[in-house]
Amino acid sequence: MTIYDMISLAPLWILSSAAILIFFSISIKRNHKVIFVITVLSLMADFAFVSTYSIHHLHSIEPLLVIDGFGVFNIGLILLTTLVVTLISYAYFEQREERKEEYYILMILAALGAIMLVISKHFVSLFLGLEILSVSLYALIAYLRKRERSDEAGIKYLILAAFSSAFLLFGMALVYATTGSMEFAGIAAWITRAHEMPVMVITGFGMMIVGIGFKLGIVPFHMWAPDVYEGSPAPVTAFIATVSKGGMIALLVRFFNTLNGYQYTTFMLVFTILAIASMFIGNILALRQNNVKRLLAYSSIAHLGYVLVAFLAGEKLGMEAVIFYLVAYFITTLGAFGILATLSDKDRDAELLEDYRGLLWKRPLTAIVFSAMLLSLAGIPLTAGFVGKFYVIAAGIHTHRWLLVIILVINSVIGLYYYIKLIAVMFDQKQEPRPLQDLHPLVYIVSSVTMAILVLSLFWIGVNPEGMMTLIRSVL
């Protein structure tokens, strides 16, 4: 490995060093504020390096990793998202008695695994990044040990993630046994020379789709999502819904484009069925929920179905739509779970629908911000979610995916109902709202500034999307 390779890997080194520094800081003295500051500064430093150096020095580290424009953009998105989750986490954990400091080590390592995913071009780096992410999530999900549902969620995710990793690894083994390569480009070249895809390779890819489908939480691999969302701490749920799934989508896009999977009818049919099932089942099951976390879990399943529509559209327009929709989805999901975390107390999260009844009359600004996030998820104009859906529909129409576009529109109407239902509860005056704890001024400032930045980003991208789209086009 050359010096240039080492410098290109600096985003990984910075996060690894931050985790080690926090580890030693904890061994000397526990201090939540100090660990929080170290985490924030390390994420900001990493993002500064990526946005100034990496974006201008694209490099391939053979045979495992590639630092290209697509990878750099997704690294930046993961770092910013992790930074927002960290800011949300400080307010959330400050009022709890659990030992808070190890949480930040796990968060940094999970981000490290997701970053490795988005720059992988080899099965070894793919699996290594996925396991770093997954093992960190096992502990993060069950971090609040005094909660019974938290332990249950952690165990469920551990068991199901182990099964999905086994499917993924077995699929990789079958592909390697046939093609003799574990590098994405090498596999694509072998299939091109063979002129047709052997049954062994098709079986291997099928098993890999099972593993990837579980990580994305799409139907029929979604069973874990509602229970894990409900049992996890609110900031961890936000991380799972954004960074974990976004990293896997980026990996899938890279692998499918390298393989030129759009020429294989079988793959296109499989992902079309997964997209349709995810949209319908996610939205229909969300209609029945009175738990906000479970509602957002089923909503995320539907939104991954929307992303698959743009993914199946392919071509440059489809890839632009995928990335733009992920950016809009990240902002709205972070905002929604950020409000949920802010309203939670030391005993339990504010996850029941009744917890939000009359919120407008108790905390009007909080209710307005939450309403804006929900309206963006519903795809209402002037929000980032609307522009994201517009680009997805445009990509689908451009490639004549009429069935998927029609189903997306129908499901957007279905989804509007349960988002409006939650907003109506917040505007209800019939009952006294749930008593809310008084936050420490510093905690309140951190939460308020974070939510303000998210809601401004939401409307800025919704009103003026051209700047974000120009950035996305420059990296593809």
Residue pairs with C-beta under 8 A, 6 or more apart in sequence:
1 61
4 59
5 59
5 61
6 13
7 53
7 57
8 54
8 57
8 59
8 61
8 67
9 61
9 65
10 49
10 53
10 54
11 46
11 49
11 50
11 54
11 75
11 79
11 115
12 112
12 115
12 116
14 42
14 45
14 46
14 49
15 42
15 46
15 108
15 109
15 111
15 112
15 115
16 112
17 42
18 38
18 39
18 42
18 43
18 108
19 105
19 108
19 109
19 112
21 38
21 42
22 35
22 38
22 39
22 101
22 104
22 105
22 108
23 105
25 31
25 34
25 35
25 38
25 101
26 35
26 101
26 102
26 105
30 99
30 101
31 101
32 90
32 93
32 94
32 100
32 101
35 100
35 101
35 104
36 86
36 90
36 104
38 104
39 86
39 104
39 107
39 108
40 83
40 86
40 87
42 108
43 79
43 82
43 83
43 86
43 108
43 111
44 83
46 79
47 76
47 79
47 80
47 83
50 72
50 75
50 76
50 79
51 76
54 67
54 72
54 75
55 69
55 72
57 67
58 67
58 68
58 69
58 72
59 66
59 67
60 66
60 67
60 68
60 121
61 67
63 121
63 122
63 183
64 120
64 121
64 122
64 124
64 125
65 116
65 119
65 120
65 121
65 122
65 125
66 119
66 121
67 119
68 119
68 475
69 474
69 475
69 476
70 118
70 250
70 253
70 254
70 475
70 476
71 118
71 119
71 250
71 254
72 475
73 323
73 471
73 472
73 475
74 118
74 119
74 246
74 247
74 250
75 115
75 118
75 119
77 246
77 326
77 327
77 330
78 111
78 114
78 115
78 118
78 243
78 246
78 247
79 111
79 115
81 239
81 242
81 243
81 246
81 330
81 334
82 107
82 108
82 110
82 111
82 239
82 243
84 334
84 338
84 450
84 453
84 454
85 107
85 235
85 238
85 239
85 242
85 243
85 334
86 104
86 107
87 446
87 447
87 449
87 450
88 234
88 235
88 238
88 334
88 337
88 338
88 341
88 342
88 447
88 450
89 103
89 104
89 107
89 233
89 235
89 341
90 443
90 446
91 341
91 342
91 439
91 443
91 444
91 446
91 447
92 233
92 234
92 235
92 341
92 342
92 344
93 100
93 103
93 233
94 100
94 440
94 443
95 345
95 346
95 437
95 439
95 443
96 144
96 346
97 346
98 143
98 144
98 145
98 146
103 140
103 143
106 136
106 139
106 140
106 143
107 136
107 140
107 239
109 132
109 136
110 132
110 133
110 136
110 137
110 140
110 239
110 243
110 244
111 243
112 132
113 129
113 130
113 131
113 132
113 133
113 134
113 136
113 247
114 129
114 133
114 243
114 244
114 246
114 247
115 129
115 247
116 125
116 128
116 129
116 132
117 126
117 129
117 130
117 133
117 247
117 248
117 250
117 251
118 247
118 250
118 251
118 254
119 125
120 126
120 129
120 251
120 254
121 183
121 184
121 185
121 254
121 258
122 182
122 183
122 184
123 172
123 175
123 176
123 182
123 183
124 182
126 251
127 165
127 168
127 169
127 172
129 247
130 165
130 168
130 215
131 165
133 244
133 247
134 161
134 165
137 157
137 161
137 236
137 239
137 240
137 244
138 154
138 157
138 158
138 161
139 154
140 232
140 233
140 236
140 239
141 150
141 153
141 154
141 157
141 228
141 231
141 232
141 236
141 240
142 150
142 151
142 153
142 154
142 155
142 231
143 150
143 233
143 236
144 150
144 233
145 151
147 231
147 348
149 227
149 230
149 231
150 231
150 232
150 233
151 231
152 227
152 231
153 227
153 228
153 230
153 231
153 232
154 231
156 224
156 227
156 228
156 231
157 224
157 228
160 214
160 223
160 224
161 214
161 215
161 224
163 214
164 210
164 211
164 214
164 215
164 221
165 211
167 207
167 208
167 210
167 211
167 214
168 207
168 208
168 210
168 211
168 212
169 211
170 204
170 207
171 203
171 204
171 205
171 206
171 207
171 208
171 209
171 210
171 211
172 182
172 204
172 208
173 204
174 200
174 201
174 203
174 204
174 207
175 182
175 187
175 200
175 201
175 204
175 205
175 208
176 182
177 200
178 198
178 200
178 201
178 204
179 186
179 187
179 190
179 191
179 201
180 186
180 190
181 187
181 189
181 190
184 254
184 255
184 258
184 259
185 258
187 259
188 258
188 259
188 260
191 197
191 201
191 259
197 264
202 266
205 267
206 270
209 270
210 221
212 248
212 251
212 252
213 220
213 221
213 274
214 221
214 224
215 244
215 245
215 248
216 245
216 248
216 249
216 252
216 304
217 224
217 225
217 245
217 297
217 300
217 301
217 304
218 274
218 275
218 277
218 278
218 301
218 304
218 305
218 308
219 274
219 277
219 278
219 281
219 282
219 301
219 305
220 277
222 278
222 281
222 282
222 301
225 297
225 298
225 300
225 301
226 293
226 294
226 297
226 298
228 237
228 240
228 297
229 237
229 240
229 241
229 293
229 294
229 296
229 297
229 300
230 291
230 293
230 294
230 297
230 351
232 240
233 341
233 349
234 293
234 337
234 340
234 341
234 344
234 349
235 337
235 341
237 293
237 296
237 337
238 333
238 334
238 337
238 338
238 341
241 296
241 297
241 300
241 333
241 337
242 329
242 330
242 333
242 334
245 300
245 304
246 326
246 330
249 304
249 307
249 311
249 322
249 326
252 311
253 311
253 319
253 322
255 261
256 262
256 267
256 311
257 319
261 267
261 268
262 268
262 314
268 312
271 308
271 311
271 312
272 312
272 403
272 404
274 305
274 308
275 305
275 308
275 309
275 312
275 404
276 305
276 403
276 404
276 407
277 305
278 301
278 302
278 304
278 305
278 308
279 302
279 305
279 306
279 407
279 408
279 411
280 407
280 411
281 301
282 298
282 299
282 300
282 301
282 302
282 303
282 304
282 305
283 298
283 299
283 302
283 411
283 414
283 415
283 418
284 414
285 298
285 301
286 295
286 298
286 299
286 302
286 415
286 418
287 414
287 417
287 418
289 295
289 298
289 418
290 352
290 353
290 354
291 351
291 352
291 353
292 340
292 350
292 351
292 352
292 353
292 355
292 356
292 422
293 340
293 349
293 351
295 418
295 422
296 333
296 336
296 337
299 377
299 415
299 418
300 333
302 411
302 415
303 329
303 377
305 408
305 411
306 325
306 389
306 392
306 408
306 411
307 322
307 325
307 326
307 329
307 392
309 392
309 393
309 395
309 396
309 401
309 404
309 405
309 408
310 318
310 319
310 321
310 322
310 325
310 391
310 392
310 395
310 396
311 318
311 322
312 318
312 396
312 399
312 401
312 404
313 321
313 392
313 395
313 396
313 398
313 399
313 401
314 399
315 395
315 398
315 399
316 476
317 391
317 394
317 395
317 398
317 399
318 395
318 398
318 399
319 476
320 391
320 395
320 469
320 472
320 473
320 476
321 388
321 391
321 392
321 394
321 395
323 472
323 476
324 387
324 388
324 391
324 465
324 468
324 469
324 472
325 388
325 389
325 391
325 392
327 384
327 388
327 461
327 468
327 472
328 376
328 383
328 384
328 385
328 387
328 388
328 458
328 461
329 385
329 388
331 376
331 384
331 454
331 457
331 458
331 461
332 373
332 376
332 377
332 383
332 384
332 385
332 458
333 373
333 377
334 454
335 369
335 370
335 372
335 373
335 376
335 451
335 454
335 455
335 458
336 370
336 373
336 374
336 377
338 447
338 450
338 451
338 454
339 366
339 369
339 370
339 373
339 451
340 349
340 350
340 351
341 349
342 366
342 439
342 447
342 451
343 350
343 355
343 356
343 359
343 366
343 434
343 436
344 350
344 351
345 436
345 437
346 437
350 356
350 434
353 422
353 425
354 425
354 431
354 434
355 434
356 367
356 370
356 422
356 425
356 426
356 433
356 434
357 425
357 426
357 428
357 430
357 431
357 433
357 434
358 426
358 428
358 429
358 430
358 431
358 432
358 433
359 366
359 367
359 370
359 425
359 426
359 433
360 367
360 368
360 426
360 427
361 429
361 433
362 433
362 436
363 436
366 451
367 426
367 427
369 451
369 454
369 455
370 426
371 423
371 426
372 383
372 455
372 458
372 459
373 454
373 455
373 458
374 419
374 422
374 423
375 383
375 385
375 419
375 423
376 383
376 384
376 385
376 386
376 458
376 462
377 385
377 415
377 419
378 385
378 412
378 415
378 416
378 419
378 420
379 385
379 386
379 388
379 389
379 412
379 415
379 416
380 386
381 462
382 459
382 462
382 463
383 458
383 459
383 462
384 457
384 458
384 459
384 461
384 462
384 465
385 462
386 462
387 461
387 462
387 465
389 408
389 412
391 469
392 408
393 405
393 408
393 409
396 402
396 404
396 405
396 408
397 405
439 447
461 468
